[in-house]
Amino acid sequence: MAQELINPCGIYQRNSGALAPRRSLEDVKTVGLFSNLKANADLYLEEVSHRLKARYPHLEFELFQKIASEPANFSQHWLDRVHAVAAAFGD
């Protein structure tokens, strides 16, 4: 017997577009770490930062955390400081 699956998110539209060009981490000074504070998101970003630092010792990191159910409110300081972003979204 076939089952009908329903998307709980409802109807949505996805606009396709080109991805931003990927920069070499050799050219990046500060990586933003973006966490939605879900379980283990910060642990994941900590591990990412350790691995990146081992490979690219010149990198600095700037953490940004937000509550998952609220929109991100990035400060201009954070936006001006970071050159690349690693994000973790857990559930």
PETA-V294174 format. One record per residue. PHI is phi as a letter, one per 30 degrees, with the letter a starting at -180 (999 if undefined). OMEGA is omega in degrees with one decimal (* if undefined). D_CENTER is the distance of its C-alpha to the mean C-alpha in Angstrom with 2 decimals. Layout:
# PETA-V294174
phi=PHI omega=OMEGA d_center=D_CENTER
phi=PHI omega=OMEGA d_center=D_CENTER
This chain:
# PETA-V294174
phi=999 omega=-179.3 d_center=40.77
phi=d omega=176.4 d_center=37.72
phi=c omega=176.5 d_center=35.02
phi=c omega=178.4 d_center=33.22
phi=c omega=-178.9 d_center=29.46
phi=c omega=176.7 d_center=28.01
phi=d omega=-177.9 d_center=24.41
phi=d omega=179.6 d_center=23.87
phi=d omega=-178.6 d_center=21.45
phi=i omega=-178.6 d_center=24.46
phi=d omega=178.2 d_center=24.83
phi=b omega=179.8 d_center=22.00
phi=c omega=176.8 d_center=21.84
phi=c omega=176.5 d_center=19.36
phi=d omega=178.8 d_center=19.91
phi=d omega=179.3 d_center=19.56
phi=a omega=-179.2 d_center=18.82
phi=d omega=174.3 d_center=18.16
phi=d omega=175.5 d_center=14.80
phi=d omega=178.3 d_center=14.32
phi=d omega=-179.5 d_center=16.11
phi=d omega=178.8 d_center=14.39
phi=c omega=173.8 d_center=15.48
phi=d omega=178.8 d_center=17.10
phi=d omega=173.4 d_center=15.72
phi=d omega=-177.4 d_center=19.37
phi=c omega=-176.1 d_center=19.03
phi=c omega=177.7 d_center=15.94
phi=c omega=-175.3 d_center=16.85
phi=b omega=176.3 d_center=13.83
phi=c omega=175.1 d_center=10.23
phi=d omega=175.7 d_center=7.99
phi=c omega=-172.0 d_center=6.41
phi=c omega=-176.5 d_center=4.66
phi=c omega=174.6 d_center=6.68
phi=c omega=175.4 d_center=8.76
phi=i omega=173.6 d_center=11.61
phi=d omega=-176.9 d_center=12.58
phi=e omega=175.1 d_center=14.72
phi=i omega=178.2 d_center=13.55
phi=d omega=179.8 d_center=9.82
phi=d omega=176.8 d_center=11.00
phi=d omega=178.1 d_center=13.28
phi=d omega=-179.3 d_center=10.85
phi=d omega=176.2 d_center=8.91
phi=d omega=178.5 d_center=12.53
phi=d omega=176.9 d_center=13.62
phi=e omega=-178.5 d_center=11.08
phi=d omega=178.2 d_center=12.26
phi=d omega=-179.5 d_center=15.82
phi=d omega=177.8 d_center=15.83
phi=d omega=-179.5 d_center=14.54
phi=d omega=178.6 d_center=17.06
phi=d omega=-178.1 d_center=19.76
phi=d omega=-178.6 d_center=19.41
phi=b omega=-173.7 d_center=18.77
phi=d omega=-177.9 d_center=20.64
phi=d omega=-174.9 d_center=20.34
phi=d omega=170.4 d_center=16.61
phi=c omega=-176.8 d_center=15.79
phi=b omega=179.2 d_center=12.72
phi=b omega=-176.8 d_center=11.93
phi=d omega=171.9 d_center=10.35
phi=b omega=179.6 d_center=9.46
phi=b omega=176.5 d_center=10.20
phi=b omega=174.4 d_center=11.29
phi=d omega=-171.8 d_center=13.60
phi=e omega=-174.6 d_center=12.41
phi=d omega=-179.0 d_center=15.41
phi=c omega=176.8 d_center=15.19
phi=d omega=177.4 d_center=13.67
phi=d omega=177.8 d_center=11.38
phi=b omega=-177.1 d_center=13.93
phi=d omega=175.0 d_center=12.60
phi=d omega=177.9 d_center=15.61
phi=d omega=176.7 d_center=17.12
phi=e omega=-180.0 d_center=17.28
phi=d omega=-179.5 d_center=13.53
phi=d omega=179.5 d_center=13.26
phi=d omega=-173.4 d_center=16.32
phi=d omega=-172.7 d_center=15.38
phi=d omega=-179.0 d_center=12.11
phi=c omega=176.9 d_center=12.62
phi=a omega=-177.0 d_center=9.41
phi=b omega=168.7 d_center=5.70
phi=c omega=-176.6 d_center=4.13
phi=c omega=176.6 d_center=1.55
phi=b omega=178.0 d_center=5.04
phi=b omega=-179.1 d_center=7.27
phi=c omega=174.4 d_center=10.83
phi=a omega=* d_center=14.17
